[in-house]
């Protein structure tokens, strides 16, 4: 006599959990090994890496806040210049006179949003108080930047991998699929290389993945809808906006799912959780610049006298046709899918979802694809330099784990030998690009694709 089966709608809390199979345990151990290895790599890799503009622009703000009590990074006439302001091109002039298309006689600020520099300032105050390190001593600068990179960027990289693995486990991905995708997000994307350089993309990606973890858990019934989870979702979503603003498009699509299922909690707790980061961000922007809009929306602020952006050079001076630019940012020399072809599984999955109404997580995958398409169009028409002096199209970093998550059903469907051979090739090529990015600092035209497709300038 056959044992009775549990009906599909049987309450989940009354179902006895299955005994964990050895393969599942091995998969979980492998995930922990990947996380531990990534932790070691991002700590050791941060040594001897250049700060360059993404760090110096923010350090200019940190120095001015601590030593001069202001967000303005230009020095008064009777004081020595801000060391970091002189070494960055990522700065704008605000509250000056408008003269034609430019601004003059104003104050200089970093063009970077203020939230990440505030975290850096807090760390700097602790280091200066406990260790005596100061940005006024050249011998201390590298040490300060190293630990800021490890704590704010490296830790974000590790947390991204962790919450990525939690999403896969929460959605029921099999151990092999989970193991492969966790390895890919750790070592087959730009997250690896950029985890050892100071930047905002990795922390912004971390906030995005935490937000997606909460969204999927709440909407799929995998996490209890406690107020603190909605509050945390609001805070994570706000940090995406204030640290990696363009990636907010993924949050917007994700929050729609939450709102449709939990409208009251979304309006109350998600909104409440977002208030502190957003009020801080907009309050500082308005007080310092007189506008709540980011510096990138004010072109005149970049064209002050002596600004680098009046006569940019090399990759910053590109003026390619948009068709060429789009090809290179996707499949060309800086291409997301040429450098990291394993991510193309997400696009394949999106087209499968368009074809099949019964496709797993169809609405989520199509939403992810829609957000990715909007993000791509934004960068296509609003940028022209592939992320400047950088390896790969760095602005796509937040989209990388999203594309891998979207590709989960594709990888889970692999059965034939040629599937795995082809997948191994994609992983190997993506791993090589990711490894190469760990060896390159802030420099353009270092991708292996440039050896075949030429340089950007």
N, C-alpha and C positions, 0 to 999 in steps of 0.2 A: 504494500500500500504506500502510495506516494505521500510525502509530508505535505501538509497544507502550505501554500505560499502566501506571503503577505500581500494584500491588495495594494495597488499603487497609491491610494489615498489614505493608507493607514497612518495614524499620527507618528511622526518621526521619533518623538521622545519615548514611544512605547516599543520601538523596534530595537531588539538586542543588537548592538554593534558587532560586525563580523570580526572574527579573529584576524589580526594583522598577519599577512603572509610575509615570508622571508624576503621576497622580492621588494615588497613595499618598505620594509625596514632597511634593506640595502640601499634603496633609492633615497630614503631620508638621510642615511649616513653619507651618501655621496653629496647630497645638497649641503650638508654641514661641512664636508671637506672643501667644497667649492667656496663657501663663505669664508672659511678659515684661510684658504689660499689667497683669496681676493684681499683679505685683510692684510696679510703679510706683504703682498705685492704693492698695495697702495701706500703702506707705511714706508717700505724700503724705496719704492719708486719716487717718492716725493723728495728725496735727497737730490741735490744738485740739479733741480729743475728750475727753469727761469720763471720769474714772476711776470715780467713784461706788463703791457698796458692793462689787462684785466685785473691784475693785482695792484699795480701802482696807482691806477685811477682811484681805487677804493682806499688804498693806504693813504693817499693824499687827504681823503675825507677823514679817516681815522686820526691822522696826525693833527689836522686842524681842529677836530672836535676835542681832543684831549689836551693839546698844548695851546690852543687859541680860543676854544669855546665857541666855534662856529662851523657851519657847513661850507662856508666859502673857503676855497683852497688857495686863492691868491694871497700873497703876504702884504701887509701894510708897508709903506715906503721905509719906515724906520726899523723894520725887522728883516731878518734873513729870509730868503725865499723858501718855499715849501719844496724840499728835495724831491718828493714824489710828483708834485704838480709839474715840475720841469721835465720829468721823464715820461710823461704820458700824453697821448694825443686825444684820449677819451675825456674831453672836458668841453664845457660850453660857457658862454657868457650870458648872464641873466640880469634883469633889472637895469638895463642900459637904454641908451637912446636908439631908436630905430632910424637907420640911415639907409634908404633904399632897401636892398634885400638883406642887410646885415645889421648887427647890433654893436655899439661901441660904448665906452665909458661905463661899463657895468662891472659885475663881479663874476669871477670864475667859480664854477662848481664842477664836480665830477658828473659825467653824463650817465653814470650808473644809478639805478634806483637806490633809495636810502636804506632799505631794511637789512640787506646783507652787510653793508658797512657798519650798521649798528651792532650786529652780532660780533663783528670783528673788533669793534671798539670795546665791547664788554670783555672779550678775551684779552685784548691788549692791556686793559686796566688791571686785570688779574695778573698777567705776566709781569707787568711793571712793578706791581705791589709785592708779589711773592718772590720773583726771580731777579728783579732789578734790571730787566731788559728794557731798552728804550729805542724808539725809532730815531732818536737824535744821535745814536751811536751806530756807525756803519757796521761794526762787528756784530751787532745784535739783530740787524734787519733780517738776515737770512734765517736765523733761528726763529724769529717771530713769525715770519711768513711760512716757514716749514710747519710749525704746529698749528697755524691757522688752516693751512691746506689739509693737514691730516684730520683735524677735528671737524672742519666745516665741509670739506669736499670728500676726503677719504671715508669718513664715517657715513656720509650721505650715500656714497657708492655701495658700501656694505649693507646699509639699511634698505636700499633699493633692491638688492639681490634677495634679501631676507623676505621683504613683503611681496616681491614677485613670486617667490616660492610658495608663500602662504596663499596667494591668489590661486595658483595652480592646484594646490592641495585642496583648497576650499571648493573649487569647481569640479573636483573629482578626476583630474588628469591622472592617467596611469603612471606608475613609477618611472618607466623608461622615458615617456614623453616629458615628465617633470624634470628628470635628470638632464636630458639633452637641452631643454629650454633654459634651465637655470645656468648650465654651463655657457650657453650662447649669450645670455644677457650679461654674464660676468666677463667673458673673454672673447666674444665675437661681435662686440659693438664698440662705439667710441667711448662708452662709459669707462672702459679700462684705462685708456690713454689719458683721458681728461680727469681721472680720479687723482692724478699726481700733479696736476697743474691747477693753480687757483682760478676758478671760474664760477659762474652762477648756474651753468647748465645742469651740473650734477646735483646740487642741492634742490634746484627746481624740479628735476626729474624725480628725486626722492619724495618730495611733497606730492607730486602727481600720482605716484604709485601708491602712496599711503591713502590718498583720496580715493583712488580706484578700488583699492582693497575694501574700504568702508562702503563704497557705493555698491559693489557687487555683493558683498556680504549681507548688506541690509536688504537690497532689492531681491536677492535670490533666497532669502530666508536662512542664510548660513550664520548670521550674527543676530543676536537679540537686539531689538530696536530700543536700546537704552538712550536716554537723553545725552549722556556723555559721548556716545558714539557720533551722534549728529553734531554735537558741539565740536568734536575733534575733526569731523569732516569739514565743517565750516572753516576751522582754523587752517587745516591742510590746504583747502581750496584757495584761501586768501593768500597763503604763502606762495602758491603757484603763481598767482597774479602778481605779487609784489617782488618775486625773485626771478621768474622766467615768464614774463607777461604773455608772449604769443602762445605759450602752451596752455593758457587759460581756455582756449577753444575746446580742448579735451574735457576740461572740468565742466564747461557749460553744457555740453552734450550729456555728460554723466549725471549731472545734477537734475536734468529733466526726468530721468528715470526715478530718482529719489522723490522728486516733487510729486510725480504722478501717483506714487504709492503711499507716500507719507507727506501730504501737503502741509498739515499743521506743524509737524516736527521740523520740516524744512524751513518754513517761514519763521518759526520761533528759534529753534536750537542751532540750526545751520547758520542762520543769520547772526545769532548771538556770537557764535564761535568765530565768525569772520570779522567781527567789529574791531578788535584790538589791532591786528595787522593792518587792516584797511584804514582805520582812523590815523594810525601812526604814519602810514605811507602818505596818504593824501594831506595830512596836516603838515608834515615836513615839506612836501612838494610845494604846497601853497605858501607856507611861511618863507621859504627860501627863494622861490621863483616867481610867486604871484600867480601861478597856474597849477591846476591839479593834473594837467596832461603831462605825459613823459617828455623828456628832452627831445626824443626822436621825432616828435610831432611838431617841433619848432625849428625849422631849418635855418632861420635867421640866427639862432643862437650859436650855430656852428661856424658862422662866417665872420666872426669878429677879426679885427686886425691881428695879424701874426698867427692866425689859426692854420693848422696843418690842412684842414678841410677846404681851404680856399684853393689850394693846389696839391691835391693828393697825388701820390705816385704809385707805380707798380700795380699791385692787385686792387688797391683802393681807387684807382683811376680807370677801371674797366668800363667799357660802354658797349657791351656785346648785344646783339639782337636777342630779344627775349626767348626766341626758340632755341638759340644756342645755349643761353644761360640755363634754361629749364632742362635741356638734355644733360648738361654738365653737372647740375645739382642732383640729378636722379640716376642717370646711367653713364655719365661721362667721367672726366678726370677727377672730379670731386664728388662723384655720384654716391648717393645713399645705397643704391642697389648694386653698383659695380664694386664698391669697396666692401660692402656687407651684404652679399646676395642672399644670405640666410633670411634676411628680413622680408624678402619678396614673398615668403609664405603668407604673410599677412594680406598682401594684395590678392594672391590666389584665393585665399579664404573669403575675401570680400566678394569676389566674382562668383564664387560658389554659393555664397549666401544670397546673392542677387537671383541666382537661378533656382535655388531650392528653398521653398517656404518652410520645410521641416529642418533646415540646417541648424546645428547646435548653436545656441546663443546668437541667433541671426540678427536680432535687433541691436544687440551690443556691438557686434562686428561691423554692421553697416553704419552705426553711429561713429565708431572709431574711424572707419574709412572716410566718412563725411568730414570729420574733424581734421583728418590728415590732409584731405584735398583742400580744405579752406586754408590750413596752415601753409601748404605748398603754394597756393595762389598768392597768399600774403607775401611770402618771401620772394616769389617770382616778380611781383610788381613793385615791391617796396625796397628791395636790396639789389646790389649789383656786384658784390665782391666775394661771394662764397664764404663769408665769415672772416674776411681779412687774412692776416698772417696766422693761419691755423691749418691743422691737418683735417681734411675732409670738410663736409658741410656741417659745421658744428652746431648750427641752429636746429638741426634735425635730432639732436640727442634725446630730447624728451619723447619723441615719437618712436624711438627704437624699441623700448620694452613694450609699448602699446602694439606695435606691429607683430612682435613675437607672440604676445598674448592672442592677438587675432588669428595667428597661424596655428594655434594649438589643435583645432580639429583636423587640419591638413596633416600634421605630423602624426597625430593619433591614428590616422587612416592608413598609414604606410604598412604594407604587407609584403610586397615583392622585393626581391634582392636588388633590382635596379633602382628602386626607390631609395634604399639605404646607401647604395653606391653614390647616387647623385647627391643625396643629402650630405654625405661625408665630404664630397667635393665642395659644396657650398659652405659647410662649416670650416673646412680647412682654409679656404680663401678668405672667409670673414675673420678667422683667427689670425691669419697673417697680417691683414690690414690693421686689426686691433693691436697686435704686437708692434707693428711698425709705428703706430701712433704713440706708443709708450716711449719710443726712442727719439721722437721729434718734439721740439719745443714749439714756441710760437713762431712758426715759419710757414710760408706758402710754398706750393709746388713740391712738396716732399712725398706725395703719394706715389705708390708704384705705378698707378695708372698714367702718371705724367710721362713715364718712360716710353709709353706707346701713343698717347694722345696729345702730347705736348704740354707746355706750361700755360698758365693763365695770362702771362704777360711776357 
